[in-house]
């Protein structure tokens, strides 16, 4: 059975491996990515963010994170699913977990930066209510998409 847990150092190599796999596939690896992948604790968690790990028994099959960008804004970071585990709803599970966590910590908004070639991911974000906004404030040269999800109830 698949479940989501908080990051621990013992998941560090799998966290890095799974994310580098897709970043390198699309030639998107940048210093900002490596900063998070090499030190998730220091780059995200110690600054008030979260890294989540999806486990199938003891095997890491997915990752996602929320990096704190200010008092009430988080950035969705390093969301990926192991290619062998795709098509089982893990991306949905991880994204829903991130959204629920952001709501619990009273976040007002989740933003994300992406690339227009990542069509499957973009469709998933849209399905969960993320809207496209002007690309600004990105730490990534390859980010040509910015999306945000308002968590303020209507």
Secondary structure, DSSP 8 states (H G I E B T S, - for coil): -EEEEE--GGGHHHHHHHHHHHHHHTT---HHHHHHHH-HHHHTGGGT-EEEEEEETTEEEEEEEEEE-SSSEEEEEEEEE-GGGTTSSHHHHHHHHHHHHHHHTT-SEEEEEE-TT-HHHHHHHHHTT-EEE---S-S-TT--EEEEEE-S--
